[in-house]
């Protein structure tokens, strides 16, 4: 899952692809580098981030999704001929917690909703997903982006995240969502300390619910800088690649990353070993 931030303030590449044309070109590049999903987001969820009104979020993401959905696949040199969904031949995910934004994104070509609130931020989100029969990523987050890293507390972080997944899975099914359309993300760095993050990654097998896929987002996150004792964003690429390989071996299914080419290479090596 290649990250495409259409924001001026994301922690890793804020502003770099804020203009629609640049974002569309980056999406094409992500596909060419081997991504299986393009995850488009118009609201930064970094620690301390302020919420963005739905109108502004729509203005950021809709032109980009429309542009990607309408592009010719031949520009993506590594895309498989069998890929027929979306402009780049691969599915497009909308990273939002607002049902209004999700609905508009689905209208113009998205087929996955990636909700950091797991349906809690907007009570219309789960019914919308059920109605539209799209895929859904449910993520765990303690608190909200603006305050989530101030003092996160857990009794047993692995058990609490696993219980949350089961609770939201049941809620999703009650709303009529197909269980085969659901994936789960433990929300690394979303209301978690370094120790919480490591405990969750170490115990992935205890987080899986009804054999549904696990989505992992560790790319360029600050806890990697803590571990390698560096504040430089460039020093987080190698640790990200290392975790991608290690977590695939531990059973993770989907990796949300910024450096697609490098992480795809790591996954190919790991998959060759596992097979």
C-alpha positions as CSV (number, residue, x, y, z in Angstrom):
1,X,0.0,0.0,0.0
2,X,1.8,3.1,-1.3
3,X,1.2,6.3,0.7
4,X,0.0,9.4,-1.3
5,X,-0.3,12.4,1.0
6,X,-2.2,15.3,-0.5
7,X,-1.5,17.5,2.4
8,X,0.7,20.5,3.3
9,X,1.6,19.2,6.8
10,X,2.1,15.4,6.8
11,X,5.1,14.3,8.9
12,X,7.1,12.7,6.1
13,X,6.4,14.5,2.9
14,X,3.9,17.3,3.7
15,X,3.5,19.6,0.8
16,X,5.6,17.7,-1.6
17,X,2.5,16.3,-3.5
18,X,-0.1,18.9,-2.4
19,X,-0.7,20.1,-5.9
20,X,-3.1,17.7,-7.8
21,X,-0.9,17.3,-10.8
22,X,2.2,16.4,-8.7
23,X,0.1,14.0,-6.6
24,X,-1.2,12.2,-9.7
25,X,2.3,11.8,-11.1
26,X,3.4,10.5,-7.7
27,X,0.5,8.0,-7.8
28,X,1.6,6.8,-11.2
29,X,5.2,6.4,-9.9
30,X,3.9,4.5,-6.9
31,X,2.2,2.0,-9.2
32,X,5.3,1.7,-11.4
33,X,7.4,0.9,-8.3
34,X,5.2,-2.1,-7.5
35,X,2.4,-1.0,-5.1
36,X,-0.7,-3.1,-5.0
37,X,-2.8,-0.3,-3.5
38,X,-2.5,3.5,-3.6
39,X,-3.7,5.1,-0.3
40,X,-4.8,8.7,-0.9
41,X,-5.2,11.0,2.1
42,X,-6.1,14.6,2.4
43,X,-5.8,15.1,6.2
44,X,-2.6,14.7,8.2
45,X,-2.9,12.4,11.1
46,X,0.6,13.0,12.5
47,X,0.7,13.6,16.3
48,X,-0.5,17.1,17.1
49,X,-2.3,17.5,13.8
50,X,-5.5,19.7,13.7
51,X,-8.6,18.3,11.9
52,X,-9.5,19.4,8.4
53,X,-13.0,20.3,7.3
54,X,-14.7,17.9,5.0
55,X,-15.0,20.5,2.2
56,X,-11.2,21.1,2.2
57,X,-10.4,17.4,2.4
58,X,-12.7,16.8,-0.6
59,X,-11.0,19.6,-2.6
60,X,-7.6,17.9,-2.0
61,X,-8.4,14.2,-2.7
62,X,-11.2,14.1,-5.3
63,X,-9.2,15.6,-8.2
64,X,-6.3,13.2,-7.5
65,X,-8.5,10.1,-7.3
66,X,-10.3,11.1,-10.5
67,X,-7.0,11.7,-12.2
68,X,-5.5,8.4,-11.2
69,X,-8.7,6.5,-12.1
70,X,-8.6,8.1,-15.6
71,X,-5.0,7.6,-16.5
72,X,-3.7,5.0,-19.0
73,X,-2.0,2.1,-17.3
74,X,0.8,1.9,-19.9
75,X,2.6,4.6,-18.0
76,X,3.1,2.3,-15.0
77,X,5.9,0.1,-16.3
78,X,5.7,-2.6,-13.6
79,X,2.0,-2.9,-13.5
80,X,0.5,-6.2,-14.4
81,X,-1.7,-6.5,-17.5
82,X,-4.2,-8.2,-15.3
83,X,-4.7,-5.1,-13.2
84,X,-7.9,-3.5,-14.4
85,X,-9.1,-1.5,-11.3
86,X,-8.4,2.2,-11.2
87,X,-6.3,4.4,-13.6
88,X,-3.1,2.8,-12.6
89,X,-4.5,-0.7,-12.8
90,X,-4.6,-1.1,-9.0
91,X,-7.1,-0.3,-6.3
92,X,-7.3,3.1,-4.8
93,X,-7.9,3.6,-1.0
94,X,-9.2,6.7,0.6
95,X,-7.6,7.5,3.9
96,X,-10.4,9.3,5.8
97,X,-12.6,9.1,8.8
98,X,-15.5,11.2,7.2
99,X,-18.3,9.3,5.5
100,X,-18.9,12.4,3.2
101,X,-15.3,12.2,1.9
102,X,-15.4,8.4,1.6
103,X,-18.6,8.5,-0.3
104,X,-17.3,11.0,-2.8
105,X,-14.1,9.1,-3.2
106,X,-15.9,5.9,-3.9
107,X,-18.0,7.8,-6.5
108,X,-14.9,8.7,-8.5
109,X,-12.9,5.4,-8.3
110,X,-11.8,4.5,-4.8
111,X,-12.7,0.9,-3.7
112,X,-11.2,0.8,-0.2
113,X,-11.9,3.0,2.9
114,X,-9.0,3.3,5.3
115,X,-10.5,4.7,8.5
116,X,-8.1,5.5,11.4
117,X,-11.1,5.8,13.8
118,X,-12.4,2.3,12.8
119,X,-15.8,3.8,12.2
120,X,-16.0,5.6,15.5
121,X,-15.4,9.1,14.1
122,X,-18.5,9.2,12.0
123,X,-21.4,6.9,12.7
124,X,-22.4,6.9,9.1
125,X,-19.1,5.3,8.0
126,X,-19.9,1.7,8.6
127,X,-23.4,1.8,7.1
128,X,-21.9,3.6,4.0
129,X,-19.3,0.8,3.6
130,X,-22.0,-1.8,3.9
131,X,-24.2,0.0,1.3
132,X,-21.3,0.5,-1.2
133,X,-19.8,-3.0,-0.7
134,X,-16.3,-1.7,-0.6
135,X,-13.3,-2.9,1.4
136,X,-12.6,-1.5,4.8
137,X,-9.5,-1.1,7.0
138,X,-10.3,-0.6,10.7
139,X,-7.4,0.9,12.7
140,X,-6.9,1.2,16.4
141,X,-6.1,4.6,17.9
142,X,-6.2,5.8,21.5
143,X,-7.4,9.3,21.6
144,X,-7.2,11.6,18.5
145,X,-4.2,12.8,16.4
146,X,-4.1,16.2,18.2
147,X,-3.5,14.6,21.6
148,X,-2.8,10.9,21.1
149,X,0.9,10.9,22.0
150,X,0.7,13.0,25.2
151,X,0.5,10.1,27.6
152,X,-0.9,6.9,26.1
153,X,-1.8,4.3,28.8
154,X,-2.7,0.6,28.6
155,X,-2.9,-2.2,31.0
156,X,-2.1,-4.8,28.4
157,X,-1.7,-3.2,25.0
158,X,-1.9,-6.4,23.0
159,X,-5.0,-7.6,24.7
160,X,-6.7,-4.2,24.5
161,X,-6.1,-3.8,20.7
162,X,-7.2,-7.4,20.0
163,X,-10.4,-6.8,22.0
164,X,-11.0,-3.6,20.1
165,X,-10.6,-5.4,16.8
166,X,-13.2,-8.0,17.8
167,X,-15.6,-5.3,19.0
168,X,-15.3,-3.3,15.8
169,X,-15.6,-6.5,13.7
170,X,-18.9,-7.3,15.4
171,X,-20.1,-3.7,14.8
172,X,-19.2,-3.9,11.2
173,X,-21.1,-7.2,10.7
174,X,-24.1,-5.7,12.5
175,X,-24.1,-2.9,9.9
176,X,-24.1,-5.5,7.1
177,X,-20.4,-5.3,6.0
178,X,-19.1,-8.5,4.3
179,X,-16.5,-10.0,6.7
180,X,-14.3,-10.8,3.7
181,X,-14.0,-7.1,3.0
182,X,-12.4,-6.2,6.4
183,X,-8.8,-5.8,7.4
184,X,-7.3,-4.5,10.6
185,X,-4.4,-2.1,11.4
186,X,-3.0,-2.0,15.0
187,X,-2.2,1.7,14.5
188,X,1.5,1.8,15.3
189,X,2.3,5.2,16.6
190,X,-1.3,6.2,17.1
191,X,-1.6,6.7,20.9
192,X,1.3,4.3,21.6
193,X,4.7,4.6,23.2
194,X,7.8,3.0,21.8
195,X,7.3,0.0,24.1
196,X,3.6,-0.3,23.1
197,X,4.6,-0.3,19.4
198,X,7.2,-3.0,19.9
199,X,4.8,-5.2,22.0
200,X,2.2,-5.0,19.2
201,X,4.7,-5.9,16.5
202,X,6.2,-8.7,18.5
203,X,2.7,-10.2,19.1
204,X,1.0,-9.8,15.7
205,X,-0.4,-13.4,15.8
206,X,-2.5,-12.4,18.8
207,X,-4.1,-9.5,17.0
208,X,-5.6,-11.4,14.1
209,X,-9.4,-11.6,14.1
210,X,-11.2,-14.3,12.1
211,X,-8.2,-14.8,9.8
212,X,-8.6,-11.3,8.3
213,X,-5.6,-9.4,6.9
214,X,-3.4,-7.3,9.1
215,X,-2.3,-4.0,7.8
216,X,0.9,-2.5,9.2
217,X,2.1,1.1,9.0
218,X,5.5,1.7,10.4
219,X,7.1,3.6,7.5
220,X,9.2,6.6,8.6
221,X,7.6,6.8,12.0
222,X,9.2,8.5,14.9
223,X,9.8,5.4,17.0
224,X,12.2,4.2,14.3
225,X,14.2,7.3,14.9
226,X,14.2,6.6,18.6
227,X,15.6,3.1,18.0
228,X,18.4,4.2,15.7
229,X,19.1,7.4,17.7
230,X,18.5,9.8,14.8
231,X,16.1,12.7,14.1
232,X,16.8,12.6,10.4
233,X,13.8,11.4,8.3
234,X,16.3,9.8,5.8
235,X,17.6,7.5,8.5
236,X,14.2,5.9,8.9
237,X,14.1,4.2,5.5
238,X,16.4,1.3,6.3
239,X,14.7,0.5,9.6
240,X,11.4,0.5,7.7
241,X,12.7,-2.0,5.2
242,X,14.0,-4.2,7.9
243,X,10.7,-4.2,9.7
244,X,8.8,-4.9,6.5
245,X,10.8,-8.1,5.9
246,X,10.6,-9.2,9.6
247,X,6.9,-8.5,9.9
248,X,6.1,-10.3,6.7
249,X,7.8,-13.4,8.2
250,X,5.7,-12.9,11.3
251,X,2.5,-13.0,9.2
252,X,1.6,-9.3,8.4
253,X,-0.3,-9.1,5.1
254,X,-0.3,-5.4,3.9
255,X,2.3,-2.8,4.4
256,X,1.5,0.9,4.2
257,X,4.8,2.5,3.1
258,X,6.3,5.7,1.6
259,X,9.4,4.1,-0.1
260,X,7.5,1.6,-2.3
261,X,10.4,0.4,-4.5
262,X,12.6,-0.5,-1.6
263,X,9.9,-2.2,0.5
264,X,8.7,-4.2,-2.5
265,X,12.3,-5.5,-3.0
266,X,12.4,-6.5,0.7
267,X,9.0,-8.3,0.4
268,X,10.2,-10.2,-2.7
269,X,13.2,-11.5,-0.9
270,X,11.1,-12.5,2.1
271,X,8.4,-14.1,0.0
272,X,11.1,-16.2,-1.8
273,X,12.4,-17.4,1.5
274,X,8.9,-18.2,2.9
275,X,7.9,-20.1,-0.2
